[in-house]
Amino acid sequence: MRNLTAIICLAVALLIGNAGVAWSADFQKGYAGYQSGDFATALREWTPLAEQRHADAQYNLGLMYANGQGVPKNYKTAVKWYKLAAEQGDADSRSVNFIIT
């Protein structure tokens, strides 16, 4: 019984650890796209992360919408992403949110 519990705990830990690595890889892929001007890749990689409460992805989507980078310029949508990131404690989003509101 102890071995089964240990195996289950190990499997859960590996699954959680791998999810974090995938999250990081997707964010980095979006960041590389953003840096090279490939905003479609950034949008494709960051949107699912932002919807899953990834604060950096939320903040960066806010930037993209505020500047019209790969998306139509939309301040309302930008503020939405900034606020979501700020609610999680993202310092950059808090300062932008303070300026906007």
C-alpha positions in Angstrom: 0.0 0.0 0.0 2.8 2.4 0.8 4.5 1.8 -2.5 1.2 2.5 -4.3 0.8 5.8 -2.4 4.4 6.7 -3.2 4.0 5.9 -6.9 0.8 8.0 -7.1 2.4 11.0 -5.4 5.4 10.7 -7.7 3.1 10.6 -10.8 1.2 13.7 -9.7 4.4 15.6 -9.0 5.7 14.8 -12.4 2.5 15.8 -14.1 2.4 19.1 -12.2 6.1 19.7 -12.9 5.7 19.0 -16.6 2.7 21.4 -16.9 4.9 24.2 -15.5 7.7 23.5 -18.0 5.1 23.5 -20.9 3.7 26.8 -19.6 7.2 28.3 -19.6 8.1 27.0 -23.0 4.9 28.4 -24.5 5.5 31.8 -22.9 9.1 31.9 -24.2 7.9 31.0 -27.7 5.4 33.9 -27.6 8.1 36.2 -26.3 10.5 35.2 -29.1 7.7 35.9 -31.6 7.0 39.2 -30.0 10.6 40.3 -30.0 11.0 39.4 -33.7 7.8 41.2 -34.7 5.8 37.9 -35.2 2.8 39.1 -33.2 0.6 36.3 -34.5 2.8 33.8 -32.7 2.9 35.9 -29.6 -0.9 36.1 -29.7 -1.4 32.4 -30.3 1.0 31.4 -27.5 0.0 34.0 -24.9 -3.8 34.0 -25.2 -4.3 30.5 -23.8 -1.8 31.2 -21.0 -3.5 34.5 -20.2 -6.9 32.8 -20.0 -5.3 30.4 -17.5 -4.2 33.3 -15.3 -0.6 33.7 -16.4 0.1 37.2 -15.3 3.0 37.9 -17.6 1.0 36.7 -20.6 -1.9 38.9 -19.5 0.3 42.0 -19.2 1.9 41.4 -22.6 -1.5 40.9 -24.3 -2.5 44.3 -22.7 0.6 45.8 -24.4 -0.3 44.3 -27.7 -3.9 45.6 -27.6 -2.8 49.0 -26.3 -0.3 49.4 -29.2 -2.2 47.5 -31.9 0.6 45.0 -32.4 -0.9 42.1 -34.4 -4.4 43.0 -33.2 -6.6 46.1 -33.7 -5.8 48.8 -31.2 -8.3 48.4 -28.4 -7.8 50.2 -25.1 -10.8 48.5 -23.5 -9.3 45.0 -24.1 -5.9 46.3 -23.1 -7.2 47.5 -19.7 -9.0 44.1 -19.3 -5.7 42.2 -19.6 -3.8 44.8 -17.4 -6.4 44.5 -14.7 -6.4 40.7 -14.7 -2.6 40.7 -14.3 -2.7 43.4 -11.7 -5.2 41.4 -9.6 -2.5 38.7 -9.4 0.1 41.2 -8.2 1.9 42.0 -11.4 3.7 45.2 -10.6 4.0 46.5 -14.2 0.2 46.0 -14.6 -0.5 47.8 -11.4 1.3 50.9 -12.5 -0.3 50.9 -16.0 -3.7 50.2 -14.4 -3.1 53.2 -12.0 -2.3 55.5 -14.9 -5.3 54.4 -17.0 -8.0 54.5 -14.2 
